[in-house]
Amino acid sequence: MTDQWKTKLTLIERAKTEPEDIETWEEFVRFYEPFIGMVLNKHRVDYSAKDDISQVILLQIWKSIPSYNKEKAGFRTWLSTIIRNAIARHYNKINATKQRENAYHELDNKTSADGLEEIIESEWKGYLTKLAFERLRESFSESSIQVFFLSLEGKDSDTIADELELTKDSVFVLRSRVKKAFKKEVENIRRHLEL
């Protein structure tokens, strides 16, 4: 065995035991990056993504090599697993992006501009309502908030009073206070967010 190959064999051990050694890591990259590039080419990874994926793979190797155990797997098998997983993540990401785009185009085809505007308006109102309720929780007791929520569910004052062990008058007062504060909070939020 020539000295050159002895050096390559010990390179793995040096990278494993001294991952912070810049010279070792640069030598490791010089030796293995072309191989990684060949595998990416073979798997038809887009040219525009190849360098990024190669860097991701090298970073994963650098992070994982201190825990590499040659008793569990040969280095080539270990390296192949890292490369294969990176390629799979890349294609999964592409497929997920295509599915989102297809879903959006289907939504676009099924929904008119007016329909989409209705969806956006409904979601915006829901978002404002959520923000308003979060602010109200800072100012009112939990029982006051519960009274308001139960009334929104359509429960009458007697039922709410029994459920929360309150008087009917207390239910009326708490509901009125929270309702008034809620409307005011929504108006304030709209002023700030909708300009």
C-alpha positions in Angstrom: 0.0 0.0 0.0 1.4 3.4 -1.0 1.9 6.3 1.4 -0.8 8.2 -0.4 -3.5 5.6 0.4 -2.2 5.2 4.0 -2.8 8.9 4.3 -6.3 8.6 2.9 -7.2 5.8 5.3 -5.9 7.8 8.3 -7.8 10.9 7.0 -11.1 9.4 8.2 -9.6 8.8 11.7 -8.1 12.3 11.8 -11.4 13.9 10.8 -13.2 11.8 13.4 -10.8 12.6 16.3 -10.0 16.2 15.3 -13.1 17.6 13.6 -11.9 21.2 14.4 -8.6 20.7 12.5 -9.0 23.0 9.4 -6.2 21.3 7.4 -7.7 17.8 7.9 -11.2 19.0 7.1 -10.0 20.8 3.9 -8.2 17.6 2.8 -11.3 15.6 3.6 -13.4 17.9 1.5 -10.9 17.9 -1.4 -11.0 14.1 -1.4 -14.7 13.4 -0.9 -16.5 16.4 -2.5 -15.9 15.2 -6.1 -17.4 11.8 -5.1 -20.4 13.5 -3.6 -20.8 15.5 -6.8 -20.7 12.3 -8.9 -23.4 10.7 -6.8 -25.6 13.9 -7.0 -25.1 13.9 -10.8 -26.1 10.2 -11.0 -29.3 11.0 -9.1 -30.0 13.9 -11.5 -30.0 16.6 -8.9 -30.5 20.0 -10.6 -27.2 21.8 -11.3 -28.6 24.9 -9.4 -29.1 22.8 -6.2 -26.0 20.6 -6.4 -23.6 22.9 -4.6 -26.1 23.5 -1.8 -26.8 19.9 -1.3 -23.1 19.0 -1.4 -22.5 21.6 1.4 -25.4 20.2 3.4 -23.9 16.7 3.1 -20.4 17.9 4.1 -21.8 19.8 7.0 -23.7 16.6 8.1 -20.6 14.6 7.8 -18.6 17.1 9.9 -21.2 17.1 12.6 -21.6 13.3 12.6 -18.1 12.0 12.0 -17.0 12.2 15.7 -19.7 9.6 16.5 -18.9 7.4 13.4 -18.3 3.8 14.6 -16.5 1.6 12.1 -17.6 -1.5 14.0 -21.3 -0.7 13.1 -20.8 0.2 9.5 -18.0 0.7 7.0 -17.2 4.3 6.2 -18.6 4.0 2.6 -21.9 2.7 3.9 -22.1 5.4 6.6 -21.2 8.1 4.0 -23.8 6.6 1.5 -26.5 6.8 4.1 -25.8 10.5 4.7 -25.8 11.2 1.0 -28.9 9.2 0.3 -30.8 10.9 3.1 -29.8 14.4 1.9 -30.9 13.5 -1.7 -34.2 12.1 -0.3 -34.8 15.3 1.7 -34.1 17.4 -1.4 -36.6 15.5 -3.6 -39.2 15.4 -0.7 -38.9 19.2 -0.5 -39.3 19.5 -4.3 -42.4 17.3 -4.2 -43.9 19.2 -1.2 -43.4 22.4 -3.1 -45.0 21.0 -6.2 -48.0 19.7 -4.2 -48.4 23.2 -2.6 -48.2 24.8 -6.0 -50.7 22.3 -7.4 -53.1 22.8 -4.4 -52.8 26.6 -4.9 -53.6 26.3 -8.6 -56.5 24.0 -7.9 -57.8 26.5 -5.3 -57.2 29.3 -7.8 -59.2 27.4 -10.5 -62.0 26.4 -8.1 -62.3 29.7 -6.4 -63.1 33.0 -8.1 -61.3 36.2 -7.0 -64.4 37.1 -5.0 -64.5 33.7 -3.3 -60.8 34.0 -2.4 -61.4 37.5 -1.0 -64.2 36.1 1.2 -61.9 33.5 2.5 -59.2 36.1 3.3 -61.7 38.4 4.9 -63.1 35.6 7.1 -59.6 34.5 8.2 -58.7 38.2 8.9 -61.8 38.5 11.2 -60.9 35.3 12.9 -57.3 36.6 13.5 -58.5 39.9 14.9 -61.0 38.1 17.2 -58.1 35.9 18.5 -55.9 38.9 19.1 -58.8 40.7 20.9 -59.5 37.7 23.2 -55.8 37.4 24.1 -55.8 41.0 25.1 -59.1 40.6 27.1 -57.6 37.7 29.1 -55.1 40.2 30.5 -57.9 42.5 31.8 -60.7 40.1 32.9 -61.0 37.2 35.2 -61.3 33.7 33.8 -64.9 33.5 34.9 -65.7 36.7 33.0 -64.2 35.2 29.9 -66.0 32.0 30.4 -69.4 33.8 30.7 -68.7 35.6 27.4 -67.7 32.4 25.6 -70.7 30.5 26.9 -73.0 33.2 25.8 -71.4 33.1 22.3 -72.2 29.4 22.3 -75.9 30.4 22.7 -76.3 29.5 26.3 -78.8 31.5 28.3 -78.1 33.4 31.5 -79.7 30.8 33.7 -77.6 27.9 32.2 -74.4 30.0 32.5 -75.2 30.9 36.1 -75.8 27.3 37.1 -72.7 26.1 35.2 -70.3 28.6 36.7 -72.1 28.9 40.1 -72.8 32.6 39.6 -75.9 34.7 40.1 -78.0 35.6 37.0 -77.2 39.3 37.6 -73.5 38.6 37.8 -73.7 36.7 34.4 -75.5 39.7 32.9 -73.0 42.2 34.2 -69.9 40.2 33.3 -71.2 39.4 29.8 -72.0 43.1 29.2 -68.6 44.3 30.4 -66.6 41.7 28.3 -68.8 42.3 25.2 -68.2 46.1 25.4 -64.5 45.6 26.0 -64.3 43.1 23.2 -65.8 45.5 20.6 -63.5 48.3 21.7 -60.5 46.0 21.5 -61.4 44.9 18.0 -61.8 48.5 16.9 -58.4 49.4 18.5 -56.7 46.5 16.8 -58.2 47.4 13.4 -57.1 50.9 13.8 -53.5 49.7 14.4 -53.4 46.9 11.9 -55.5 48.0 9.0 -54.4 51.6 9.0 
